[in-house]
Amino acid sequence: DATCLIRILPDACVGTYVVQFPDPWWKRRHHRRRLFTDSFVNELARTLLPGGTIELITDVEDYFQLAQALLDAHEALHPLPVDPSHHRDATNFARKAHARQAKTFASVHQRR
């Protein structure tokens, strides 16, 4: 569980987080298991070095929008321009999404 690990990290110690194709936990009763929550974004921002980044890529638009709302709302983070093809085939999930011609969504947020 990534959230448990991140909680024990000291402040400002990570240069980049790369989150690729997080599980969207489709069923409403499972939404509590989703990775992107207010507390998760707070922990990411706390542990990022100034200028550090959070890179996200997924093929689930609704979950991407939820994650973007949380990242955009955090006062220590701001969005950067991103090239969506940057991580296009970086993982097995990315290759599968590309093979079925699924649209992928990517973002980069930087710590101020």
MIBA-91533 format. One record per atom (N, C-alpha, C): x, y, z; residue in one letter; residue number from 1. Coordinates in Angstrom, 1 decimal. Layout:
BEGIN
       c1       c2       c3   rest    nr
        X        Y        Z      a   NUM
...
REM end
This chain:
BEGIN
       c1       c2       c3   rest    nr
      0.8     -1.2      0.0      d     1
      0.0      0.0      0.0      d     1
      0.9      1.2      0.0      d     1
      0.8      2.0     -1.1      a     2
      1.7      3.1     -1.2      a     2
      1.4      4.2     -0.2      a     2
      0.2      4.3      0.3      t     3
     -0.1      5.4      1.2      t     3
      0.6      5.1      2.6      t     3
      0.7      3.9      3.0      c     4
      1.4      3.6      4.2      c     4
      2.9      4.0      4.1      c     4
      3.5      3.7      3.0      l     5
      4.9      4.0      2.8      l     5
      5.1      5.5      2.8      l     5
      4.3      6.2      2.1      i     6
      4.5      7.7      1.9      i     6
      4.3      8.4      3.2      i     6
      3.5      7.9      4.1      r     7
      3.2      8.5      5.4      r     7
      4.5      8.5      6.3      r     7
      5.4      7.6      6.1      i     8
      6.6      7.5      7.0      i     8
      7.8      8.2      6.4      i     8
      7.6      8.8      5.2      l     9
      8.7      9.5      4.5      l     9
      8.8     10.9      5.2      l     9
     10.1     11.4      5.3      p    10
     10.3     12.8      5.8      p    10
      9.8     13.8      4.8      p    10
      9.6     15.0      5.3      d    11
      9.2     16.1      4.4      d    11
     10.2     16.4      3.3      d    11
      9.8     16.8      2.2      a    12
     10.6     17.2      1.1      a    12
     11.8     16.3      0.8      a    12
     11.5     15.0      0.5      c    13
     12.6     14.1      0.2      c    13
     12.4     13.4     -1.1      c    13
     11.4     13.6     -1.9      v    14
     11.1     12.9     -3.2      v    14
     11.1     13.9     -4.3      v    14
     11.8     13.6     -5.4      g    15
     11.9     14.4     -6.5      g    15
     10.7     14.3     -7.5      g    15
     10.3     13.0     -7.7      t    16
      9.2     12.8     -8.6      t    16
      8.4     11.5     -8.2      t    16
      7.1     11.7     -8.3      y    17
      6.2     10.5     -8.1      y    17
      5.6     10.3     -9.5      y    17
      5.5      9.0     -9.9      v    18
      4.9      8.6    -11.2      v    18
      3.8      7.6    -10.9      v    18
      2.6      8.0    -11.1      v    19
      1.4      7.2    -10.8      v    19
      0.8      6.8    -12.2      v    19
      1.0      5.5    -12.5      q    20
      0.5      5.0    -13.8      q    20
     -0.6      4.0    -13.7      q    20
     -1.8      4.4    -14.3      f    21
     -2.9      3.5    -14.3      f    21
     -3.4      3.0    -13.0      f    21
     -3.7      4.0    -12.0      p    22
     -4.1      3.5    -10.7      p    22
     -5.5      2.8    -10.8      p    22
     -5.8      1.9    -10.0      d    23
     -7.0      1.2    -10.0      d    23
     -8.2      2.1     -9.7      d    23
     -9.2      2.2    -10.6      p    24
    -10.3      3.2    -10.4      p    24
    -11.3      2.6     -9.4      p    24
    -11.3      1.4     -9.0      w    25
    -12.2      0.8     -8.1      w    25
    -13.6      1.2     -8.5      w    25
    -14.1      0.6     -9.5      w    26
    -15.4      1.0    -10.2      w    26
    -16.6      1.1     -9.3      w    26
    -16.8      0.1     -8.5      k    27
    -18.0      0.0     -7.7      k    27
    -18.0      1.0     -6.5      k    27
    -19.1      1.7     -6.3      r    28
    -19.3      2.7     -5.3      r    28
    -18.8      2.3     -4.0      r    28
    -19.2      1.0     -3.6      r    29
    -18.8      0.6     -2.3      r    29
    -17.3      0.4     -2.1      r    29
    -16.5      0.4     -3.2      h    30
    -15.1      0.2     -3.2      h    30
    -14.4      1.6     -3.3      h    30
    -15.1      2.7     -3.5      h    31
    -14.4      4.0     -3.7      h    31
    -13.5      4.3     -2.6      h    31
    -13.7      3.9     -1.4      r    32
    -12.9      4.2     -0.2      r    32
    -11.5      3.6     -0.4      r    32
    -11.3      2.7     -1.4      r    33
    -10.0      2.1     -1.6      r    33
     -9.2      2.8     -2.7      r    33
     -9.8      3.8     -3.3      r    34
     -9.1      4.6     -4.3      r    34
     -7.9      5.3     -3.8      r    34
     -6.8      5.3     -4.6      l    35
     -5.6      5.9     -4.2      l    35
     -5.7      7.4     -4.0      l    35
     -6.3      8.1     -5.0      f    36
     -6.4      9.6     -4.9      f    36
     -7.5     10.0     -3.9      f    36
     -7.0     10.6     -2.8      t    37
     -7.9     11.2     -1.8      t    37
     -7.2     12.5     -1.4      t    37
     -7.9     13.3     -0.6      d    38
     -7.3     14.5     -0.1      d    38
     -6.1     14.2      0.7      d    38
     -6.1     13.2      1.6      s    39
     -5.0     12.9      2.4      s    39
     -3.8     12.3      1.6      s    39
     -4.1     11.6      0.6      f    40
     -3.0     11.1     -0.3      f    40
     -2.3     12.2     -1.0      f    40
     -3.1     13.1     -1.5      v    41
     -2.5     14.3     -2.2      v    41
     -1.7     15.2     -1.2      v    41
     -2.2     15.3      0.0      n    42
     -1.5     16.1      1.0      n    42
     -0.1     15.4      1.3      n    42
     -0.1     14.1      1.4      e    43
      1.2     13.4      1.7      e    43
      2.1     13.5      0.5      e    43
      1.6     13.4     -0.7      l    44
      2.5     13.6     -1.9      l    44
      3.1     15.0     -1.8      l    44
      2.3     16.0     -1.6      a    45
      2.8     17.4     -1.6      a    45
      3.8     17.6     -0.5      a    45
      3.5     17.0      0.7      r    46
      4.4     17.2      1.8      r    46
      5.8     16.6      1.6      r    46
      5.8     15.4      0.9      t    47
      7.1     14.7      0.7      t    47
      7.9     15.2     -0.5      t    47
      7.2     15.9     -1.4      l    48
      7.9     16.4     -2.6      l    48
      8.9     17.5     -2.3      l    48
     10.0     17.4     -3.0      l    49
     11.0     18.5     -2.9      l    49
     10.4     19.7     -3.6      l    49
     10.8     21.0     -3.2      p    50
     10.4     22.1     -4.0      p    50
     10.8     21.9     -5.5      p    50
      9.9     22.1     -6.4      g    51
     10.1     21.8     -7.8      g    51
      9.9     20.4     -8.2      g    51
      9.6     19.5     -7.2      g    52
      9.3     18.1     -7.5      g    52
      8.0     18.0     -8.2      g    52
      7.8     16.8     -8.9      t    53
      6.6     16.6     -9.7      t    53
      5.8     15.4     -9.3      t    53
      4.5     15.4     -9.7      i    54
      3.6     14.3     -9.6      i    54
      3.1     14.0    -11.0      i    54
      3.5     12.9    -11.6      e    55
      3.1     12.6    -13.0      e    55
      2.0     11.5    -12.9      e    55
      0.9     11.7    -13.6      l    56
     -0.3     10.8    -13.5      l    56
     -0.6     10.5    -15.0      l    56
     -0.9      9.2    -15.2      i    57
     -1.4      8.7    -16.5      i    57
     -2.4      7.6    -16.2      i    57
     -3.6      7.7    -16.9      t    58
     -4.6      6.7    -16.8      t    58
     -5.5      6.7    -18.0      t    58
     -6.3      5.7    -18.2      d    59
     -7.2      5.6    -19.3      d    59
     -8.6      5.7    -18.8      d    59
     -8.9      6.1    -17.6      v    60
    -10.2      6.2    -17.0      v    60
    -10.5      7.7    -16.8      v    60
    -11.3      8.3    -17.7      e    61
    -11.4      9.8    -17.7      e    61
    -12.1     10.2    -16.4      e    61
    -13.1      9.6    -15.9      d    62
    -13.7     10.0    -14.6      d    62
    -12.8     10.0    -13.5      d    62
    -11.9      9.0    -13.4      y    63
    -11.0      8.9    -12.3      y    63
     -9.9     10.0    -12.5      y    63
     -9.5     10.2    -13.7      f    64
     -8.5     11.3    -14.0      f    64
     -9.1     12.7    -13.5      f    64
    -10.4     12.9    -13.8      q    65
    -11.0     14.2    -13.5      q    65
    -11.0     14.3    -11.9      q    65
    -11.3     13.3    -11.2      l    66
    -11.3     13.3     -9.8      l    66
     -9.9     13.6     -9.2      l    66
     -8.9     12.9     -9.8      a    67
     -7.5     13.2     -9.3      a    67
     -7.1     14.6     -9.7      a    67
     -7.5     15.1    -10.8      q    68
     -7.1     16.5    -11.2      q    68
     -7.7     17.5    -10.3      q    68
     -9.0     17.3     -9.9      a    69
     -9.6     18.2     -9.0      a    69
     -8.9     18.3     -7.6      a    69
     -8.4     17.1     -7.1      l    70
     -7.7     17.1     -5.9      l    70
     -6.3     17.7     -6.0      l    70
     -5.6     17.4     -7.1      l    71
     -4.3     18.0     -7.3      l    71
     -4.4     19.5     -7.6      l    71
     -5.3     19.9     -8.4      d    72
     -5.5     21.3     -8.7      d    72
     -5.9     22.2     -7.4      d    72
     -6.6     21.6     -6.5      a    73
     -7.1     22.3     -5.3      a    73
     -6.0     22.4     -4.3      a    73
     -4.9     21.7     -4.4      h    74
     -3.9     21.7     -3.4      h    74
     -3.0     23.0     -3.5      h    74
     -2.9     23.8     -2.5      e    75
     -2.2     25.1     -2.6      e    75
     -0.7     25.0     -2.9      e    75
     -0.1     23.8     -2.6      a    76
      1.3     23.7     -2.8      a    76
      1.7     23.2     -4.2      a    76
      0.6     22.9     -5.0      l    77
      0.9     22.3     -6.3      l    77
      0.3     23.1     -7.4      l    77
      1.0     23.1     -8.6      h    78
      0.4     23.8     -9.8      h    78
      0.7     22.9    -11.0      h    78
     -0.3     22.9    -12.0      p    79
     -0.1     22.1    -13.1      p    79
      0.9     22.6    -14.1      p    79
      1.6     21.7    -14.8      l    80
      2.5     22.0    -15.9      l    80
      2.0     21.4    -17.2      l    80
      2.4     21.9    -18.3      p    81
      2.1     21.3    -19.6      p    81
      2.7     19.9    -19.6      p    81
      2.0     19.0    -20.3      v    82
      2.4     17.6    -20.4      v    82
      2.3     17.1    -21.8      v    82
      3.2     16.3    -22.2      d    83
      3.1     15.6    -23.5      d    83
      2.5     14.2    -23.2      d    83
      1.2     14.0    -23.6      p    84
      0.5     12.7    -23.3      p    84
      1.2     11.5    -23.8      p    84
      2.0     11.6    -24.8      s    85
      2.7     10.4    -25.3      s    85
      4.0     10.0    -24.5      s    85
      4.3     10.9    -23.6      h    86
      5.6     10.7    -22.8      h    86
      5.6      9.3    -22.1      h    86
      4.5      8.8    -21.6      h    87
      4.5      7.5    -20.9      h    87
      3.6      6.5    -21.7      h    87
      3.4      6.7    -23.0      r    88
      2.5      6.0    -23.7      r    88
      2.6      4.4    -23.6      r    88
      3.8      3.9    -23.7      d    89
      4.0      2.5    -23.6      d    89
      5.0      2.1    -22.5      d    89
      4.9      2.8    -21.4      a    90
      5.8      2.6    -20.3      a    90
      5.5      1.4    -19.4      a    90
      4.2      1.0    -19.4      t    91
      3.8     -0.2    -18.6      t    91
      3.0     -1.1    -19.4      t    91
      2.7     -2.3    -18.9      n    92
      1.8     -3.2    -19.5      n    92
      0.4     -2.6    -19.7      n    92
     -0.1     -1.9    -18.7      f    93
     -1.4     -1.3    -18.9      f    93
     -1.4     -0.3    -20.0      f    93
     -0.3      0.5    -20.1      a    94
     -0.2      1.5    -21.2      a    94
     -0.2      0.9    -22.5      a    94
      0.6     -0.2    -22.7      r    95
      0.6     -0.9    -23.9      r    95
     -0.8     -1.5    -24.3      r    95
     -1.5     -2.0    -23.3      k    96
     -2.8     -2.6    -23.6      k    96
     -3.8     -1.4    -24.0      k    96
     -3.7     -0.3    -23.3      a    97
     -4.5      0.8    -23.7      a    97
     -4.2      1.3    -25.1      a    97
     -3.0      1.4    -25.4      h    98
     -2.5      1.8    -26.7      h    98
     -3.0      0.8    -27.8      h    98
     -2.9     -0.4    -27.5      a    99
     -3.3     -1.5    -28.5      a    99
     -4.8     -1.4    -28.8      a    99
     -5.6     -1.1    -27.8      r   100
     -7.0     -1.1    -28.0      r   100
     -7.5      0.3    -28.4      r   100
     -6.5      1.2    -28.6      q   101
     -6.7      2.6    -29.1      q   101
     -7.6      3.4    -28.1      q   101
     -7.4      3.1    -26.8      a   102
     -8.1      3.8    -25.7      a   102
     -7.4      5.2    -25.5      a   102
     -8.2      6.2    -25.2      k   103
     -7.6      7.5    -25.0      k   103
     -7.0      7.4    -23.6      k   103
     -5.8      8.0    -23.5      t   104
     -5.2      8.1    -22.2      t   104
     -5.2      9.6    -21.7      t   104
     -5.1      9.8    -20.4      f   105
     -5.1     11.1    -19.8      f   105
     -3.9     11.3    -19.0      f   105
     -3.2     12.3    -19.1      a   106
     -1.9     12.5    -18.4      a   106
     -1.8     13.9    -17.8      a   106
     -1.2     14.1    -16.7      s   107
     -1.0     15.4    -16.1      s   107
      0.4     15.4    -15.3      s   107
      0.9     16.5    -15.1      v   108
      2.1     16.7    -14.3      v   108
      1.8     17.9    -13.4      v   108
      1.9     17.8    -12.1      h   109
      1.8     18.9    -11.1      h   109
      3.1     19.0    -10.4      h   109
      3.5     20.3    -10.2      q   110
      4.8     20.6     -9.6      q   110
      4.6     21.3     -8.2      q   110
      5.4     20.9     -7.3      r   111
      5.4     21.6     -6.0      r   111
      6.0     23.0     -6.1      r   111
      5.3     24.0     -5.6      r   112
      5.8     25.4     -5.7      r   112
      7.0     25.6     -4.9      r   112
REM end
